[in-house]
Amino acid sequence: MITKEMSIMEIVQNYPQTIPVFGKHGMGCIGCAAARFENLEQGASAHGIDADALVKDLNDCILGSK
């Protein structure tokens, strides 16, 4: 399961199928240097995104793809 404390790059590396979910929420995390050191909550906050909604969508994505 994905949590707000996980780094963005950790999520993308372990669950590449989540890339479109980040894009849907307005986070182009793949090319962003901050993604290497920010956790999900910090990145969401920087973009004005509801971190809880993002986590839910990310987890729905990985659970639906198994």
mmCIF file as Biopython writes it, N, C-alpha, C and O atoms, coordinates in Angstrom:
data_model
#
loop_
_atom_site.group_PDB
_atom_site.id
_atom_site.type_symbol
_atom_site.label_atom_id
_atom_site.label_alt_id
_atom_site.label_comp_id
_atom_site.label_asym_id
_atom_site.label_entity_id
_atom_site.label_seq_id
_atom_site.pdbx_PDB_ins_code
_atom_site.Cartn_x
_atom_site.Cartn_y
_atom_site.Cartn_z
_atom_site.occupancy
_atom_site.B_iso_or_equiv
_atom_site.auth_seq_id
_atom_site.auth_asym_id
_atom_site.pdbx_PDB_model_num
ATOM 1   N N  . MET A ? 1  ? 0.837  -1.185 0.000   1.0 0.0 1  A 1 
ATOM 2   C CA . MET A ? 1  ? 0.000  0.000  0.000   1.0 0.0 1  A 1 
ATOM 3   C C  . MET A ? 1  ? 0.884  1.251  0.000   1.0 0.0 1  A 1 
ATOM 4   O O  . MET A ? 1  ? 1.957  1.284  0.602   1.0 0.0 1  A 1 
ATOM 5   N N  . ILE A ? 2  ? 0.400  2.252  -0.684  1.0 0.0 2  A 1 
ATOM 6   C CA . ILE A ? 2  ? 1.092  3.536  -0.774  1.0 0.0 2  A 1 
ATOM 7   C C  . ILE A ? 2  ? 0.636  4.422  0.377   1.0 0.0 2  A 1 
ATOM 8   O O  . ILE A ? 2  ? -0.547 4.474  0.711   1.0 0.0 2  A 1 
ATOM 9   N N  . THR A ? 3  ? 1.602  5.121  0.979   1.0 0.0 3  A 1 
ATOM 10  C CA . THR A ? 3  ? 1.293  6.044  2.071   1.0 0.0 3  A 1 
ATOM 11  C C  . THR A ? 3  ? 1.838  7.432  1.735   1.0 0.0 3  A 1 
ATOM 12  O O  . THR A ? 3  ? 2.664  7.581  0.834   1.0 0.0 3  A 1 
ATOM 13  N N  . LYS A ? 4  ? 1.371  8.440  2.464   1.0 0.0 4  A 1 
ATOM 14  C CA . LYS A ? 4  ? 1.825  9.819  2.249   1.0 0.0 4  A 1 
ATOM 15  C C  . LYS A ? 4  ? 3.292  9.995  2.602   1.0 0.0 4  A 1 
ATOM 16  O O  . LYS A ? 4  ? 3.926  10.950 2.154   1.0 0.0 4  A 1 
ATOM 17  N N  . GLU A ? 5  ? 3.840  9.085  3.403   1.0 0.0 5  A 1 
ATOM 18  C CA . GLU A ? 5  ? 5.222  9.208  3.850   1.0 0.0 5  A 1 
ATOM 19  C C  . GLU A ? 5  ? 6.218  8.654  2.834   1.0 0.0 5  A 1 
ATOM 20  O O  . GLU A ? 5  ? 7.418  8.894  2.961   1.0 0.0 5  A 1 
ATOM 21  N N  . MET A ? 6  ? 5.747  7.924  1.839   1.0 0.0 6  A 1 
ATOM 22  C CA . MET A ? 6  ? 6.641  7.335  0.839   1.0 0.0 6  A 1 
ATOM 23  C C  . MET A ? 6  ? 7.149  8.416  -0.105  1.0 0.0 6  A 1 
ATOM 24  O O  . MET A ? 6  ? 6.443  9.383  -0.389  1.0 0.0 6  A 1 
ATOM 25  N N  . SER A ? 7  ? 8.374  8.248  -0.590  1.0 0.0 7  A 1 
ATOM 26  C CA . SER A ? 7  ? 8.894  9.214  -1.559  1.0 0.0 7  A 1 
ATOM 27  C C  . SER A ? 7  ? 8.184  9.000  -2.894  1.0 0.0 7  A 1 
ATOM 28  O O  . SER A ? 7  ? 7.769  7.892  -3.233  1.0 0.0 7  A 1 
ATOM 29  N N  . ILE A ? 8  ? 8.061  10.089 -3.633  1.0 0.0 8  A 1 
ATOM 30  C CA . ILE A ? 8  ? 7.397  10.017 -4.927  1.0 0.0 8  A 1 
ATOM 31  C C  . ILE A ? 8  ? 8.145  9.071  -5.856  1.0 0.0 8  A 1 
ATOM 32  O O  . ILE A ? 8  ? 7.523  8.264  -6.547  1.0 0.0 8  A 1 
ATOM 33  N N  . MET A ? 9  ? 9.465  9.160  -5.881  1.0 0.0 9  A 1 
ATOM 34  C CA . MET A ? 9  ? 10.248 8.287  -6.770  1.0 0.0 9  A 1 
ATOM 35  C C  . MET A ? 9  ? 10.118 6.822  -6.365  1.0 0.0 9  A 1 
ATOM 36  O O  . MET A ? 9  ? 10.084 5.942  -7.226  1.0 0.0 9  A 1 
ATOM 37  N N  . GLU A ? 10 ? 10.046 6.557  -5.074  1.0 0.0 10 A 1 
ATOM 38  C CA . GLU A ? 10 ? 9.845  5.178  -4.606  1.0 0.0 10 A 1 
ATOM 39  C C  . GLU A ? 10 ? 8.534  4.626  -5.155  1.0 0.0 10 A 1 
ATOM 40  O O  . GLU A ? 10 ? 8.476  3.484  -5.609  1.0 0.0 10 A 1 
ATOM 41  N N  . ILE A ? 11 ? 7.497  5.433  -5.113  1.0 0.0 11 A 1 
ATOM 42  C CA . ILE A ? 11 ? 6.187  4.998  -5.614  1.0 0.0 11 A 1 
ATOM 43  C C  . ILE A ? 11 ? 6.262  4.725  -7.111  1.0 0.0 11 A 1 
ATOM 44  O O  . ILE A ? 11 ? 5.814  3.678  -7.578  1.0 0.0 11 A 1 
ATOM 45  N N  . VAL A ? 12 ? 6.832  5.670  -7.865  1.0 0.0 12 A 1 
ATOM 46  C CA . VAL A ? 12 ? 6.896  5.533  -9.319  1.0 0.0 12 A 1 
ATOM 47  C C  . VAL A ? 12 ? 7.776  4.346  -9.726  1.0 0.0 12 A 1 
ATOM 48  O O  . VAL A ? 12 ? 7.454  3.632  -10.677 1.0 0.0 12 A 1 
ATOM 49  N N  . GLN A ? 13 ? 8.879  4.136  -9.011  1.0 0.0 13 A 1 
ATOM 50  C CA . GLN A ? 13 ? 9.764  3.022  -9.345  1.0 0.0 13 A 1 
ATOM 51  C C  . GLN A ? 13 ? 9.110  1.676  -9.035  1.0 0.0 13 A 1 
ATOM 52  O O  . GLN A ? 13 ? 9.231  0.732  -9.815  1.0 0.0 13 A 1 
ATOM 53  N N  . ASN A ? 14 ? 8.418  1.589  -7.896  1.0 0.0 14 A 1 
ATOM 54  C CA . ASN A ? 14 ? 7.804  0.324  -7.501  1.0 0.0 14 A 1 
ATOM 55  C C  . ASN A ? 14 ? 6.464  0.067  -8.178  1.0 0.0 14 A 1 
ATOM 56  O O  . ASN A ? 14 ? 6.056  -1.083 -8.342  1.0 0.0 14 A 1 
ATOM 57  N N  . TYR A ? 15 ? 5.785  1.132  -8.567  1.0 0.0 15 A 1 
ATOM 58  C CA . TYR A ? 15 ? 4.456  1.018  -9.163  1.0 0.0 15 A 1 
ATOM 59  C C  . TYR A ? 15 ? 4.362  1.935  -10.390 1.0 0.0 15 A 1 
ATOM 60  O O  . TYR A ? 15 ? 3.660  2.946  -10.342 1.0 0.0 15 A 1 
ATOM 61  N N  . PRO A ? 16 ? 5.048  1.605  -11.475 1.0 0.0 16 A 1 
ATOM 62  C CA . PRO A ? 16 ? 5.050  2.487  -12.646 1.0 0.0 16 A 1 
ATOM 63  C C  . PRO A ? 16 ? 3.659  2.724  -13.228 1.0 0.0 16 A 1 
ATOM 64  O O  . PRO A ? 16 ? 3.439  3.709  -13.933 1.0 0.0 16 A 1 
ATOM 65  N N  . GLN A ? 17 ? 2.730  1.833  -12.938 1.0 0.0 17 A 1 
ATOM 66  C CA . GLN A ? 17 ? 1.370  2.005  -13.437 1.0 0.0 17 A 1 
ATOM 67  C C  . GLN A ? 17 ? 0.667  3.219  -12.807 1.0 0.0 17 A 1 
ATOM 68  O O  . GLN A ? 17 ? -0.413 3.612  -13.247 1.0 0.0 17 A 1 
ATOM 69  N N  . THR A ? 18 ? 1.292  3.812  -11.769 1.0 0.0 18 A 1 
ATOM 70  C CA . THR A ? 18 ? 0.685  4.977  -11.116 1.0 0.0 18 A 1 
ATOM 71  C C  . THR A ? 18 ? 1.003  6.292  -11.833 1.0 0.0 18 A 1 
ATOM 72  O O  . THR A ? 18 ? 0.427  7.325  -11.490 1.0 0.0 18 A 1 
ATOM 73  N N  . ILE A ? 19 ? 1.888  6.278  -12.800 1.0 0.0 19 A 1 
ATOM 74  C CA . ILE A ? 19 ? 2.292  7.514  -13.476 1.0 0.0 19 A 1 
ATOM 75  C C  . ILE A ? 19 ? 1.084  8.294  -14.005 1.0 0.0 19 A 1 
ATOM 76  O O  . ILE A ? 19 ? 1.025  9.507  -13.803 1.0 0.0 19 A 1 
ATOM 77  N N  . PRO A ? 20 ? 0.119  7.650  -14.673 1.0 0.0 20 A 1 
ATOM 78  C CA . PRO A ? 20 ? -1.041 8.416  -15.140 1.0 0.0 20 A 1 
ATOM 79  C C  . PRO A ? 20 ? -1.868 9.023  -14.004 1.0 0.0 20 A 1 
ATOM 80  O O  . PRO A ? 20 ? -2.504 10.060 -14.192 1.0 0.0 20 A 1 
ATOM 81  N N  . VAL A ? 21 ? -1.865 8.392  -12.839 1.0 0.0 21 A 1 
ATOM 82  C CA . VAL A ? 21 ? -2.613 8.925  -11.694 1.0 0.0 21 A 1 
ATOM 83  C C  . VAL A ? 21 ? -1.978 10.235 -11.231 1.0 0.0 21 A 1 
ATOM 84  O O  . VAL A ? 21 ? -2.685 11.197 -10.933 1.0 0.0 21 A 1 
ATOM 85  N N  . PHE A ? 22 ? -0.665 10.272 -11.171 1.0 0.0 22 A 1 
ATOM 86  C CA . PHE A ? 22 ? 0.012  11.526 -10.826 1.0 0.0 22 A 1 
ATOM 87  C C  . PHE A ? 22 ? -0.363 12.613 -11.839 1.0 0.0 22 A 1 
ATOM 88  O O  . PHE A ? 22 ? -0.657 13.748 -11.463 1.0 0.0 22 A 1 
ATOM 89  N N  . GLY A ? 23 ? -0.351 12.258 -13.108 1.0 0.0 23 A 1 
ATOM 90  C CA . GLY A ? 23 ? -0.700 13.222 -14.149 1.0 0.0 23 A 1 
ATOM 91  C C  . GLY A ? 23 ? -2.129 13.715 -14.020 1.0 0.0 23 A 1 
ATOM 92  O O  . GLY A ? 23 ? -2.402 14.900 -14.209 1.0 0.0 23 A 1 
ATOM 93  N N  . LYS A ? 24 ? -3.038 12.813 -13.700 1.0 0.0 24 A 1 
ATOM 94  C CA . LYS A ? 24 ? -4.450 13.181 -13.530 1.0 0.0 24 A 1 
ATOM 95  C C  . LYS A ? 24 ? -4.619 14.212 -12.420 1.0 0.0 24 A 1 
ATOM 96  O O  . LYS A ? 24 ? -5.499 15.071 -12.482 1.0 0.0 24 A 1 
ATOM 97  N N  . HIS A ? 25 ? -3.775 14.116 -11.418 1.0 0.0 25 A 1 
ATOM 98  C CA . HIS A ? 25 ? -3.841 15.040 -10.284 1.0 0.0 25 A 1 
ATOM 99  C C  . HIS A ? 25 ? -2.995 16.299 -10.509 1.0 0.0 25 A 1 
ATOM 100 O O  . HIS A ? 25 ? -2.907 17.155 -9.629  1.0 0.0 25 A 1 
ATOM 101 N N  . GLY A ? 26 ? -2.380 16.407 -11.677 1.0 0.0 26 A 1 
ATOM 102 C CA . GLY A ? 26 ? -1.600 17.602 -11.995 1.0 0.0 26 A 1 
ATOM 103 C C  . GLY A ? 26 ? -0.172 17.578 -11.495 1.0 0.0 26 A 1 
ATOM 104 O O  . GLY A ? 26 ? 0.455  18.623 -11.325 1.0 0.0 26 A 1 
ATOM 105 N N  . MET A ? 27 ? 0.339  16.380 -11.262 1.0 0.0 27 A 1 
ATOM 106 C CA . MET A ? 27 ? 1.722  16.249 -10.788 1.0 0.0 27 A 1 
ATOM 107 C C  . MET A ? 27 ? 2.551  15.543 -11.862 1.0 0.0 27 A 1 
ATOM 108 O O  . MET A ? 27 ? 2.396  14.342 -12.085 1.0 0.0 27 A 1 
ATOM 109 N N  . GLY A ? 28 ? 3.424  16.292 -12.520 1.0 0.0 28 A 1 
ATOM 110 C CA . GLY A ? 28 ? 4.329  15.709 -13.508 1.0 0.0 28 A 1 
ATOM 111 C C  . GLY A ? 28 ? 5.605  15.256 -12.826 1.0 0.0 28 A 1 
ATOM 112 O O  . GLY A ? 28 ? 6.681  15.791 -13.093 1.0 0.0 28 A 1 
ATOM 113 N N  . CYS A ? 29 ? 5.491  14.290 -11.960 1.0 0.0 29 A 1 
ATOM 114 C CA . CYS A ? 29 ? 6.565  13.927 -11.024 1.0 0.0 29 A 1 
ATOM 115 C C  . CYS A ? 29 ? 7.785  13.291 -11.658 1.0 0.0 29 A 1 
ATOM 116 O O  . CYS A ? 29 ? 8.876  13.346 -11.090 1.0 0.0 29 A 1 
ATOM 117 N N  . ILE A ? 30 ? 7.626  12.703 -12.794 1.0 0.0 30 A 1 
ATOM 118 C CA . ILE A ? 30 ? 8.727  11.927 -13.350 1.0 0.0 30 A 1 
ATOM 119 C C  . ILE A ? 30 ? 9.933  12.804 -13.651 1.0 0.0 30 A 1 
ATOM 120 O O  . ILE A ? 30 ? 11.062 12.410 -13.359 1.0 0.0 30 A 1 
ATOM 121 N N  . GLY A ? 31 ? 9.725  13.973 -14.221 1.0 0.0 31 A 1 
ATOM 122 C CA . GLY A ? 31 ? 10.839 14.833 -14.577 1.0 0.0 31 A 1 
ATOM 123 C C  . GLY A ? 31 ? 11.230 15.836 -13.509 1.0 0.0 31 A 1 
ATOM 124 O O  . GLY A ? 31 ? 12.141 16.636 -13.720 1.0 0.0 31 A 1 
ATOM 125 N N  . CYS A ? 32 ? 10.566 15.807 -12.376 1.0 0.0 32 A 1 
ATOM 126 C CA . CYS A ? 32 ? 10.792 16.816 -11.339 1.0 0.0 32 A 1 
ATOM 127 C C  . CYS A ? 32 ? 11.923 16.385 -10.404 1.0 0.0 32 A 1 
ATOM 128 O O  . CYS A ? 32 ? 11.889 15.294 -9.836  1.0 0.0 32 A 1 
ATOM 129 N N  . ALA A ? 33 ? 12.921 17.255 -10.254 1.0 0.0 33 A 1 
ATOM 130 C CA . ALA A ? 33 ? 14.047 16.941 -9.372  1.0 0.0 33 A 1 
ATOM 131 C C  . ALA A ? 33 ? 13.598 16.792 -7.924  1.0 0.0 33 A 1 
ATOM 132 O O  . ALA A ? 33 ? 14.183 16.009 -7.176  1.0 0.0 33 A 1 
ATOM 133 N N  . ALA A ? 34 ? 12.565 17.534 -7.515  1.0 0.0 34 A 1 
ATOM 134 C CA . ALA A ? 34 ? 12.088 17.464 -6.135  1.0 0.0 34 A 1 
ATOM 135 C C  . ALA A ? 34 ? 11.516 16.091 -5.808  1.0 0.0 34 A 1 
ATOM 136 O O  . ALA A ? 34 ? 11.486 15.696 -4.642  1.0 0.0 34 A 1 
ATOM 137 N N  . ALA A ? 35 ? 11.063 15.363 -6.818  1.0 0.0 35 A 1 
ATOM 138 C CA . ALA A ? 35 ? 10.466 14.043 -6.580  1.0 0.0 35 A 1 
ATOM 139 C C  . ALA A ? 35 ? 11.470 13.069 -5.964  1.0 0.0 35 A 1 
ATOM 140 O O  . ALA A ? 35 ? 11.076 12.067 -5.366  1.0 0.0 35 A 1 
ATOM 141 N N  . ARG A ? 36 ? 12.736 13.352 -6.104  1.0 0.0 36 A 1 
ATOM 142 C CA . ARG A ? 36 ? 13.760 12.458 -5.558  1.0 0.0 36 A 1 
ATOM 143 C C  . ARG A ? 36 ? 13.861 12.559 -4.041  1.0 0.0 36 A 1 
ATOM 144 O O  . ARG A ? 36 ? 14.283 11.609 -3.382  1.0 0.0 36 A 1 
ATOM 145 N N  . PHE A ? 37 ? 13.475 13.706 -3.484  1.0 0.0 37 A 1 
ATOM 146 C CA . PHE A ? 37 ? 13.617 13.848 -2.027  1.0 0.0 37 A 1 
ATOM 147 C C  . PHE A ? 37 ? 12.325 14.204 -1.305  1.0 0.0 37 A 1 
ATOM 148 O O  . PHE A ? 37 ? 12.285 14.159 -0.075  1.0 0.0 37 A 1 
ATOM 149 N N  . GLU A ? 38 ? 11.276 14.553 -2.026  1.0 0.0 38 A 1 
ATOM 150 C CA . GLU A ? 38 ? 10.003 14.865 -1.375  1.0 0.0 38 A 1 
ATOM 151 C C  . GLU A ? 38 ? 9.191  13.601 -1.169  1.0 0.0 38 A 1 
ATOM 152 O O  . GLU A ? 38 ? 9.208  12.687 -1.993  1.0 0.0 38 A 1 
ATOM 153 N N  . ASN A ? 39 ? 8.471  13.569 -0.035  1.0 0.0 39 A 1 
ATOM 154 C CA . ASN A ? 39 ? 7.524  12.475 0.112   1.0 0.0 39 A 1 
ATOM 155 C C  . ASN A ? 39 ? 6.220  12.890 -0.566  1.0 0.0 39 A 1 
ATOM 156 O O  . ASN A ? 39 ? 6.073  14.034 -0.996  1.0 0.0 39 A 1 
ATOM 157 N N  . LEU A ? 40 ? 5.300  11.977 -0.656  1.0 0.0 40 A 1 
ATOM 158 C CA . LEU A ? 40 ? 4.057  12.217 -1.381  1.0 0.0 40 A 1 
ATOM 159 C C  . LEU A ? 40 ? 3.276  13.381 -0.792  1.0 0.0 40 A 1 
ATOM 160 O O  . LEU A ? 40 ? 2.736  14.203 -1.532  1.0 0.0 40 A 1 
ATOM 161 N N  . GLU A ? 41 ? 3.212  13.457 0.510   1.0 0.0 41 A 1 
ATOM 162 C CA . GLU A ? 41 ? 2.459  14.535 1.152   1.0 0.0 41 A 1 
ATOM 163 C C  . GLU A ? 41 ? 3.080  15.900 0.837   1.0 0.0 41 A 1 
ATOM 164 O O  . GLU A ? 41 ? 2.357  16.857 0.562   1.0 0.0 41 A 1 
ATOM 165 N N  . GLN A ? 42 ? 4.409  15.997 0.876   1.0 0.0 42 A 1 
ATOM 166 C CA . GLN A ? 42 ? 5.088  17.259 0.573   1.0 0.0 42 A 1 
ATOM 167 C C  . GLN A ? 42 ? 4.854  17.667 -0.877  1.0 0.0 42 A 1 
ATOM 168 O O  . GLN A ? 42 ? 4.586  18.835 -1.161  1.0 0.0 42 A 1 
ATOM 169 N N  . GLY A ? 43 ? 4.953  16.719 -1.780  1.0 0.0 43 A 1 
ATOM 170 C CA . GLY A ? 43 ? 4.745  17.006 -3.195  1.0 0.0 43 A 1 
ATOM 171 C C  . GLY A ? 43 ? 3.314  17.442 -3.474  1.0 0.0 43 A 1 
ATOM 172 O O  . GLY A ? 43 ? 3.086  18.385 -4.232  1.0 0.0 43 A 1 
ATOM 173 N N  . ALA A ? 44 ? 2.357  16.766 -2.868  1.0 0.0 44 A 1 
ATOM 174 C CA . ALA A ? 44 ? 0.949  17.128 -3.053  1.0 0.0 44 A 1 
ATOM 175 C C  . ALA A ? 44 ? 0.695  18.536 -2.517  1.0 0.0 44 A 1 
ATOM 176 O O  . ALA A ? 44 ? 0.019  19.342 -3.156  1.0 0.0 44 A 1 
ATOM 177 N N  . SER A ? 45 ? 1.238  18.817 -1.349  1.0 0.0 45 A 1 
ATOM 178 C CA . SER A ? 45 ? 1.059  20.131 -0.732  1.0 0.0 45 A 1 
ATOM 179 C C  . SER A ? 45 ? 1.643  21.238 -1.610  1.0 0.0 45 A 1 
ATOM 180 O O  . SER A ? 45 ? 1.038  22.301 -1.756  1.0 0.0 45 A 1 
ATOM 181 N N  . ALA A ? 46 ? 2.805  20.992 -2.187  1.0 0.0 46 A 1 
ATOM 182 C CA . ALA A ? 46 ? 3.452  21.982 -3.044  1.0 0.0 46 A 1 
ATOM 183 C C  . ALA A ? 46 ? 2.618  22.304 -4.278  1.0 0.0 46 A 1 
ATOM 184 O O  . ALA A ? 46 ? 2.717  23.396 -4.836  1.0 0.0 46 A 1 
ATOM 185 N N  . HIS A ? 47 ? 1.793  21.343 -4.700  1.0 0.0 47 A 1 
ATOM 186 C CA . HIS A ? 47 ? 0.951  21.524 -5.885  1.0 0.0 47 A 1 
ATOM 187 C C  . HIS A ? 47 ? -0.496 21.858 -5.527  1.0 0.0 47 A 1 
ATOM 188 O O  . HIS A ? 47 ? -1.341 21.975 -6.414  1.0 0.0 47 A 1 
ATOM 189 N N  . GLY A ? 48 ? -0.787 22.014 -4.228  1.0 0.0 48 A 1 
ATOM 190 C CA . GLY A ? 48 ? -2.152 22.317 -3.805  1.0 0.0 48 A 1 
ATOM 191 C C  . GLY A ? 48 ? -3.118 21.169 -4.021  1.0 0.0 48 A 1 
ATOM 192 O O  . GLY A ? 48 ? -4.296 21.383 -4.307  1.0 0.0 48 A 1 
ATOM 193 N N  . ILE A ? 49 ? -2.616 19.948 -3.884  1.0 0.0 49 A 1 
ATOM 194 C CA . ILE A ? 49 ? -3.406 18.740 -4.134  1.0 0.0 49 A 1 
ATOM 195 C C  . ILE A ? 49 ? -3.746 18.068 -2.815  1.0 0.0 49 A 1 
ATOM 196 O O  . ILE A ? 49 ? -2.926 18.035 -1.897  1.0 0.0 49 A 1 
ATOM 197 N N  . ASP A ? 50 ? -4.949 17.536 -2.723  1.0 0.0 50 A 1 
ATOM 198 C CA . ASP A ? 50 ? -5.388 16.792 -1.542  1.0 0.0 50 A 1 
ATOM 199 C C  . ASP A ? 50 ? -4.616 15.474 -1.482  1.0 0.0 50 A 1 
ATOM 200 O O  . ASP A ? 50 ? -4.857 14.576 -2.289  1.0 0.0 50 A 1 
ATOM 201 N N  . ALA A ? 51 ? -3.698 15.355 -0.537  1.0 0.0 51 A 1 
ATOM 202 C CA . ALA A ? 51 ? -2.834 14.169 -0.437  1.0 0.0 51 A 1 
ATOM 203 C C  . ALA A ? 51 ? -3.646 12.908 -0.159  1.0 0.0 51 A 1 
ATOM 204 O O  . ALA A ? 51 ? -3.314 11.839 -0.670  1.0 0.0 51 A 1 
ATOM 205 N N  . ASP A ? 52 ? -4.701 13.016 0.639   1.0 0.0 52 A 1 
ATOM 206 C CA . ASP A ? 52 ? -5.511 11.830 0.944   1.0 0.0 52 A 1 
ATOM 207 C C  . ASP A ? 52 ? -6.216 11.308 -0.307  1.0 0.0 52 A 1 
ATOM 208 O O  . ASP A ? 52 ? -6.288 10.098 -0.522  1.0 0.0 52 A 1 
ATOM 209 N N  . ALA A ? 53 ? -6.732 12.214 -1.126  1.0 0.0 53 A 1 
ATOM 210 C CA . ALA A ? 53 ? -7.389 11.805 -2.373  1.0 0.0 53 A 1 
ATOM 211 C C  . ALA A ? 53 ? -6.380 11.174 -3.330  1.0 0.0 53 A 1 
ATOM 212 O O  . ALA A ? 53 ? -6.683 10.189 -4.005  1.0 0.0 53 A 1 
ATOM 213 N N  . LEU A ? 54 ? -5.181 11.748 -3.382  1.0 0.0 54 A 1 
ATOM 214 C CA . LEU A ? 54 ? -4.139 11.200 -4.245  1.0 0.0 54 A 1 
ATOM 215 C C  . LEU A ? 54 ? -3.742 9.802  -3.789  1.0 0.0 54 A 1 
ATOM 216 O O  . LEU A ? 54 ? -3.621 8.895  -4.612  1.0 0.0 54 A 1 
ATOM 217 N N  . VAL A ? 55 ? -3.540 9.618  -2.495  1.0 0.0 55 A 1 
ATOM 218 C CA . VAL A ? 55 ? -3.181 8.297  -1.965  1.0 0.0 55 A 1 
ATOM 219 C C  . VAL A ? 55 ? -4.273 7.285  -2.295  1.0 0.0 55 A 1 
ATOM 220 O O  . VAL A ? 55 ? -3.975 6.158  -2.691  1.0 0.0 55 A 1 
ATOM 221 N N  . LYS A ? 56 ? -5.526 7.678  -2.134  1.0 0.0 56 A 1 
ATOM 222 C CA . LYS A ? 56 ? -6.641 6.765  -2.442  1.0 0.0 56 A 1 
ATOM 223 C C  . LYS A ? 56 ? -6.594 6.350  -3.908  1.0 0.0 56 A 1 
ATOM 224 O O  . LYS A ? 56 ? -6.699 5.164  -4.221  1.0 0.0 56 A 1 
ATOM 225 N N  . ASP A ? 57 ? -6.435 7.324  -4.811  1.0 0.0 57 A 1 
ATOM 226 C CA . ASP A ? 57 ? -6.388 7.004  -6.235  1.0 0.0 57 A 1 
ATOM 227 C C  . ASP A ? 57 ? -5.175 6.142  -6.591  1.0 0.0 57 A 1 
ATOM 228 O O  . ASP A ? 57 ? -5.279 5.234  -7.416  1.0 0.0 57 A 1 
ATOM 229 N N  . LEU A ? 58 ? -4.029 6.426  -5.972  1.0 0.0 58 A 1 
ATOM 230 C CA . LEU A ? 58 ? -2.836 5.618  -6.232  1.0 0.0 58 A 1 
ATOM 231 C C  . LEU A ? 58 ? -3.041 4.183  -5.768  1.0 0.0 58 A 1 
ATOM 232 O O  . LEU A ? 58 ? -2.699 3.241  -6.484  1.0 0.0 58 A 1 
ATOM 233 N N  . ASN A ? 59 ? -3.594 4.016  -4.583  1.0 0.0 59 A 1 
ATOM 234 C CA . ASN A ? 59 ? -3.838 2.660  -4.076  1.0 0.0 59 A 1 
ATOM 235 C C  . ASN A ? 59 ? -4.912 1.936  -4.884  1.0 0.0 59 A 1 
ATOM 236 O O  . ASN A ? 59 ? -4.802 0.733  -5.122  1.0 0.0 59 A 1 
ATOM 237 N N  . ASP A ? 60 ? -5.948 2.658  -5.305  1.0 0.0 60 A 1 
ATOM 238 C CA . ASP A ? 60 ? -6.955 2.049  -6.183  1.0 0.0 60 A 1 
ATOM 239 C C  . ASP A ? 60 ? -6.296 1.548  -7.453  1.0 0.0 60 A 1 
ATOM 240 O O  . ASP A ? 60 ? -6.633 0.476  -7.956  1.0 0.0 60 A 1 
ATOM 241 N N  . CYS A ? 61 ? -5.355 2.325  -7.972  1.0 0.0 61 A 1 
ATOM 242 C CA . CYS A ? 61 ? -4.640 1.953  -9.195  1.0 0.0 61 A 1 
ATOM 243 C C  . CYS A ? 61 ? -3.841 0.667  -8.993  1.0 0.0 61 A 1 
ATOM 244 O O  . CYS A ? 61 ? -3.938 -0.255 -9.803  1.0 0.0 61 A 1 
ATOM 245 N N  . ILE A ? 62 ? -3.060 0.599  -7.927  1.0 0.0 62 A 1 
ATOM 246 C CA . ILE A ? 62 ? -2.214 -0.596 -7.763  1.0 0.0 62 A 1 
ATOM 247 C C  . ILE A ? 62 ? -3.037 -1.810 -7.366  1.0 0.0 62 A 1 
ATOM 248 O O  . ILE A ? 62 ? -2.685 -2.933 -7.730  1.0 0.0 62 A 1 
ATOM 249 N N  . LEU A ? 63 ? -4.112 -1.617 -6.637  1.0 0.0 63 A 1 
ATOM 250 C CA . LEU A ? 63 ? -4.944 -2.764 -6.250  1.0 0.0 63 A 1 
ATOM 251 C C  . LEU A ? 63 ? -5.748 -3.270 -7.435  1.0 0.0 63 A 1 
ATOM 252 O O  . LEU A ? 63 ? -6.015 -4.466 -7.547  1.0 0.0 63 A 1 
ATOM 253 N N  . GLY A ? 64 ? -6.134 -2.358 -8.318  1.0 0.0 64 A 1 
ATOM 254 C CA . GLY A ? 64 ? -6.901 -2.750 -9.493  1.0 0.0 64 A 1 
ATOM 255 C C  . GLY A ? 64 ? -6.056 -3.413 -10.560 1.0 0.0 64 A 1 
ATOM 256 O O  . GLY A ? 64 ? -6.590 -4.083 -11.444 1.0 0.0 64 A 1 
ATOM 257 N N  . SER A ? 65 ? -4.747 -3.238 -10.492 1.0 0.0 65 A 1 
ATOM 258 C CA . SER A ? 65 ? -3.872 -3.788 -11.525 1.0 0.0 65 A 1 
ATOM 259 C C  . SER A ? 65 ? -3.296 -5.152 -11.158 1.0 0.0 65 A 1 
ATOM 260 O O  . SER A ? 65 ? -2.528 -5.732 -11.926 1.0 0.0 65 A 1 
ATOM 261 N N  . LYS A ? 66 ? -3.664 -5.659 -9.996  1.0 0.0 66 A 1 
ATOM 262 C CA . LYS A ? 66 ? -3.130 -6.970 -9.604  1.0 0.0 66 A 1 
ATOM 263 C C  . LYS A ? 66 ? -3.998 -8.087 -10.097 1.0 0.0 66 A 1 
ATOM 264 O O  . LYS A ? 66 ? -3.696 -9.256 -9.856  1.0 0.0 66 A 1 
#
